Amino acid sequence: MNNKLTLACLSLLLGSMTVSPPQQAWAQVAKKTTAKTSAKPLGSAAPQFTLKSEKYKLPNGLEVVLHQDKSDPKVAVAIMYHVGSNREKEGRTGFAHFFEHMLFQNSENVGKGNFIKAINQVGGSFNGGTFEDGTVYYEVVPKDALERVLWLESDRMGFFINTVSEWGLENEKQVVKNEKRQRVDNQPYGHTDYVIKKNLYPAGHPYSWDVIGSLEDLQNATLADVKEFYDQWYGASNATLVLTGDFETPEAKKLIEKYFGELKTKPEVKPLPPMPVKLSATKSLFHVDNFANVPELTMVYPTVEQYHKDSYALSMLGSLLAEGKNSPFEKILVEERKLAPGASAGQNSNEIAGTFRIRVRAFDKKDLDDVQAGVLAAFDKFEKEGVDAKELERLKIKQETALYNGISSLLNKAFQLAQYNEFAGDPAFAQKDISMTQAVTAQDIMNVYRKYIKGKPYVATSFVPKGQEALALKGAVKADVVEEKIVAGAEGANLGQEPTSFPKTPSKIDRSKMPELSNNFSFTAPAIWTGQLKNGMKVYGIEQNELPLVQFSILIKGGMQLDDQQKIGTAALVDAMLLEGTKNKTAQQLEETIGQLGAFIGVNASSEGITLTGNTLSRNFPQVMKLVEEILLEPRWDEAEFAKAKQAALSRIRQNMANPNAIASLAFNKVLYGQDSRFAYPTSGTMATVERITLQDLKEYYQKNFSPSVASFQIAGNIKKEEVTRALASLEQKWAAKPVKLPAPVTAINTPPKRLYFIDQPDAKQSVIYAGYLAVPVNSTDFDVMQAINHKLGAGSASTLFNVLRLQKGYTYGAFSGFSRRPTAPGTFVTSTSVRTNVTKESLQTIGEILKSYGTSYSEQDLATSKGALLRQTALGYETLGSLVGLLETMNTYNLPADYLKREETAIQGLSYAQARNLISQYIDPAKMIYVVVGDAKTQLAGLKELGLGDPVVLPNQ
């Protein structure tokens, strides 16, 4: 579909609570709606979807959209401003993104840092995102916090700018810089968008710079610049407020009028006209990427803006070229020429222009000239063969399931309504958007291919590893990429004193006190039914009838821990092969059959299990289970598909070897669990272990370890227990149980010989830090209450780690901590962050100081706040079918009772202050902390010797 929102920046204000739709997810989010359904699939006759809402406008120009949904005891608020990076000036780029950060920090009546605290205290989630055309802020909170969240949002909309000071401006600049380092400078292929935008769009075009902007522009920004930008763009008349969830409409309208009605009207913002671009010739550029281990080719063609008729056909074109076993890219690039594990193609339509992007991350040492030739050969194949009618129909059928999945949360509904209202002028535009997608014909697709792609000039980028410049396209010109030099002591030496007063803006109401909760909140845990098949497989279910969908999983215990130590990665390859055909279906035929049902089926291996997941319309569940039965009981074990899967696995491992976060995570596990532990390795294996694996190894793993005796079935959605039982009857009969020997749980705690380990990532702009130890015994009865004692320390953006490392010191973009558990091995306590390189030592010192003082600084009020937040957080956490299935998987993995959630609540709410202090001393022990750092050795390693943790042990990057 057409309306694809790219949240180029997502402020990671929350760890696990962050809910942010990236581009592909948004493509589903923005096209969905509910109400009327049809018995027919979308392919031939699209249902008349209507997401019922009420729209009205306040006198000051603020447009309000209300959608009532009483299925959960919560509300979601989204405010979308029609200002993104496309409203900035050359020389002052990055302002829209910068404001996204600033608006979380302070406002006149809420006070510094209190926005974040207020949402955390009620167990809510929040975030913001900036993209080319707009900025969105959002919260999901219990319904009794409705007035509180409207007070918070209105205060930063109308009472913010007076709180901005030189001190605050300079402090937040450091945070934004840290974000750019983390998301762009320190990531493989991170500079791709910058190179493309700079060379695709002419100078001065609103899309010719990155959303995050130039660090030089940001550093040069003055307080006057900031105020001018805010006054021009951030007003009620340039925004949409969406409220979804469990509320009473008359009360909601009164509260919105109370808090937003008095805000001043600002000059009306004129919409930008479409500004599509044309290239007179192809441009080819290359960049030697410090973090890339394999070459990548990107080809970008200029196309059309959002809602343009051709954008719908271009989206379908991308799917037909790259998705599926029968796609031209799969046939040419993967199967025939063996150049890459896959490729992507897709249309991205923004407000004033669009692009069609092709990306191929090739295998190691593959020449990108050969890759480009493969892409062009795939084009020829597509043009010669035309649009396959069955493939087009399959793609359209899949849309129905995608539509329903897209509205499975209040937040996604709020996003859709806000997006359509701001950019299409109508929150109900979804119906037309869907119809335009479904109306695309084969001829439309061939027409846009010839109009925008065939023989047309494009921008090509070749990103290649160090020392492999020869792999770039011949004739490519070196890209102009600005990479920041980080010098110790160069930033933040003296920000001066933070001001304590500012002018107050008059208000008609008393905004000085945070509204009390309305106390109309209650939470009922989902009702869980259980059963067991005659072959031993447990069956757990939750009936939820909001949407005509079901989601399910089959969890088979074992996973990577059953791999031969010399062939780790076997379980991961088994999971890859299960969808590569069955006894009676080739991989292509299996894919087509799944697609014709509008279903989604996937398989994933972990260290302790293999999980098959499925999502489908309720009416198709019996047919989908027939396919699952084939997949589980009659795998095809095709030699050619195995060769492809193995090569793709090796390519992914090679790529991870250049990713600083992956490097740190893997090294941390190896240090904690010990070199010889089965948990010292990634589930995917290493280059050496995967190279040894044969197809026969996969067959033997399957024969030994796949049994219903170590399996469980989990399902949630619009289906009754009796229907599930009938659909599983055949699998119950055909899947015979056999003994499977699972390894005994690991109970001994490994003690690493040293406390500080370092891995060199030359010229890294940030240092990735993992700190922790094995703290959670197998089957620990304290795990639930561990969440309570960690909440204040590092569970979110109101935590101590986040506040000190990011907000006070400006060292990082985010810092978090948490406990994790495993069913058959000790779990960890981990603190993690990514800091700018020149404060690596200082960051480690700060983490150590926070941990040492946590036990003594922890107060009774901290415990009370955590209890309230965790209770409400649990209540908000089981809205989607995926979250419900996840709950059931947790119960089966750890053998938890059906009233698990109630027991967890009782344990946390019954925790005394004395018990909490004792748990902190037991499980958050600074003396046991092991530190792993991935960073630039030549500038940082020597300084780490001064920390008192002993000489750093330098580890190889494996």
ABEGO torsion letter per residue (X at the ends): XABBBBBABBBBABBAABBBBBAAAAAAAAABBBGBBBABBAAABBBBBBBBBBBBBBAAGBBBBBBBBAABBBBBBBBBBBBBAAABBBGABGAAAAAAAAAAABBAAAEBGAAAAAAAAAGBBBBBBBBAABBBBBBBBBAAAAAAAAAAAAAAAAAAAAABBAAAAAAAAAAAAAAAAAAAAABBGAAAAAAAAAAABBBGBAAABBAAEBAAAAAABBAAAAAAAAAAABBAAABBBBBBEBBBAAAAAAAAAAAAAABBBBBBBBBBBBBBBBBABBBBBBBBBAABABBBBBBBBBBBBBGBAAAAAAAAAAAAAABEAABAAAAAAAAAAGABAEBBBBBBBBAABBBBBBBBBBBBGBBAAAAAAAAAAAAAAAAAAEBBAAAAAAAAAAAAAAAAAAAABAAAAAAAAAAAAAAAGBAAAAAAAAAAAAABBAAAAAAAAAAAABGBBBBBBBBBBBGAAAABBBGBBBBBBBBBBBBBGABGABAEBBBABBBBBBBABBAABBBBBAGABBBBBBBBBBBBBAAGBBBBBBBBAABBBBBBBBBBBGEAAABBAAABGAAAAAAAAAAAEBAABBAAAAAAAAAAAGBBBBBBBBAABBBBBBBBBAAAAAAAAAAAAAAAABBAGBAAAAAAAAAAAAAAAAAAAABAAAAAAAAAAAAAAEAABAAABBAAEBAAAAAABBAAAAAAAAAAABBAAABBBBBBEBBBAAAAAAAAAAAAAABBBBBBBBBBBBABBBBBABABBBBBBBGBABBBBBBEBBABBBGBAAAAAAAAAAAAAAABAABAAAAAAAAAAGABABBBBBBBBBAABBBBBBBBBBBBAAAAAAAAAAAAAAAAAAAAABBAAAAAAAAAAAAAAAAAABABAAAAAAAAAAAAAAGBBAAAAAAAAAAAAABBAAAAAAAAAAABBAAABBBBBBBBAAAAAAAAAAAGAEBBBBBBBX
